[in-house]
Amino acid sequence: MTGAEASGNLLILVAAIVGLGVVSQLLSARFRVPSVLFLIVSGILIGPEGLGVLSVDSFGEQSGLPTIVGLSVAIIVFEGAYHLRIEKLREAPRAVIRLTTIGAAIALVGTAATVRFFLGASWEMALMIGALLVATGPTVITPILKVVPVRDRVAATLETEGIVNDVTAAILAVVLFEAMAVRATPNDYLQLFAERLGTGLLVGVVVAVVVWGILQYVDISPDDAPRNARLLTLAGAIVAFGTADYIFPEAGVAAAATAGLILGNAGLPYEDEIEAFKGDVTLLVLSFVFITLAALLDFDQLFALGLGGVAVVVIVMLVLRPLLVFLSTRGGRFTLRETLFMSFVGPRGIIPASVATLFAIRLQAPDPPTNPAGADLLVGTVFLVILVTVVLEGGFARQIAEKLDVIPMRVLIIGGGRVGRSLSERLEARGENVVLIEEDRAVLEQLRNDGFTAREGDGTDVEVLRTAGAENARIVVAATGDDDVNLLVAQLAQSNFDVQTVIARANNPSNAAAFEDLGVETISAAESTAWAIDNVIERPALSNWMSELGRSGDVQEIEVTDEDLVGKQISDVDGELPNGVLIALVSRDGISEVPSPDVELQRGDHITLIGRTESVRKAIQRCGTPV
């Protein structure tokens, strides 16, 4: 084959890879499944196990594939770090710190020991595989959270864990690889890690400062400023990687991550354009990396792992992941069901696959740092875990969430003072997805420190409401101490968003009538206090029980939607409900009454359930939809 023919074939091959990558992204958006699944399938189809049009030899004997993969990894890591915003970290609960430290250590050591025991790998190879499989990653977590709207606290925890572990896992893995390459002793590991991490941090800071300074103070042609800003930011990622990698091999990943973290929080001009462009570039390079993996992956590598490989996957998914999640979230504000959901949803993705590819290429070089057979073990183990976790945990994430009942309605509370905070505690105790909006910085910090999901902003700003999730909210509560603010918030929620219930707090009793005239559900602070005092005087037992709602007891109103219940009498339904719950009221056509045993339920009836908290939740699942 002539050079021109080889070049033409390579060009067609690269075009096919890019095309398949774009199609995979479109399929991901259409079916709400992580794109990595379609990318892997595409790679297998055109790889040695499929059509056989892509292999390592496709890029020539002296190909620059390692360099291409290395740059791709740098861009992917830069993208992940760029999205690691300080605000996001503040939203996430303290459990994230344990999840990315203690949890990551458990995953590393536990996976390495498992690979060592079941697959007979050397400790160096086992630790490298363990380091790679620490990472989950936003590129597989984010698509899941788009179709599984869990509480913001859970989503923020999973996203932050993925971003942080993506970066730390990549750095740790490359340090271990370099240590293996130079036949380092255990005493040398710390020096190697410090050299590469220190160099990466220094280069990343310098590049980020230069890029920021140019964008802030240099006239980069006003007519083309957005385009030049995009190109300069992308160039910064590549320059940071290349410079650090030239000083110390494998230091480039740390540099790219550092530059991305700083620039992502620097408030760059044309930030929206930069994010959009950088995101598109990242999608292309990760598509290239994943599909190109077919050149190194064949089913023999997976089958060769045998039952040992199956044991590794089972322990990573069902032992190590739940263990580290439960240890990291203990004492937090997560419910048992939410903890179980986070335990069962931890798919591995981009960083393990791309870095494993890079290592495998170097292990197959003429002078590899270890036995070339190690490349098969590395790629086979990493990809087996990726395939299984993406298919099972990613593909069935929504079913897992529905089974565990962790998809709550969203409630926005504007005002994080005593009323808003107390209401949030009660709603969260029942498993609702509550987001507080607070303008006062000191109050906001206290809310976040105490584990509440809180957003900074003015609740009378439509964009602030939209960012906090008003478009998906079923309830908006205006609970500030200012009646004018509460009224405006209520009006904005009604006119701009399809919110089912809008409630406003009336601090001045004389304003309550004006609120109600505008169609706003109103709670008068004075009347509510008087009502509570009256209950304590006249109905002390009921008052004490009501104060425990959401904790030991609960009252819920639901709509009858189950066809099996339509036409049944109350006496029959009571026999099917769990112990500790009863039907207190039936509402039909605006009229509510305590039902007699022979009342027949109709579709659309509202029934009020009263009883123990867990019993009420089970009854809701049996009877219908919460109102």
Secondary structure by P-SEA (a helix, b strand, c coil): ccaaaaaaaaaaaaaaaaaaaaaaaaaaaaccccaaaaaaaaaaaacccccccccccccccccaaaaaaaaaaaaaaaaaaaaccaaaaaacccccccccaaaaaaaaaaaaaaaaacccccaaaaaaaaaaacccccaaaaaaaaaccccaaaaaaaaaaaaaaaaaaaaaaaaaaaaaaacccccaaaaaaaaaaaaaaaaaaaaaaaaaaaaccccccccaaaaaaaaaaaaaaaaaaaaaaaacccaaaaaaaaaaaaaaaccccaaaaaaaaaaaaaaaaaaaaaaaccccccaaaaaaacaaaaaaaaaacccaaaaaaaaaaccccccaaaaaaaaaccccccaaaaaaaaaaaaaaccccccccaaaaaaaaaaaaaaaaaaaccccaaaaaaaaaccbbbbbbbccccaaaaaaaaaaaaaccbbbbbbccaaaaaaaaaacccccccccccaaaaaaaccccccbbbbccccaaaaaaaaaaaaccccccbbbbbbccccaaaaaaaaccccccaaaaaaaaaaaaaccaaaaaaaaacccccbbbbbcccccccccccaaaaaaaccccccccccccccccccccccccccccbbbbbbccaaaaaaaaaaccccc
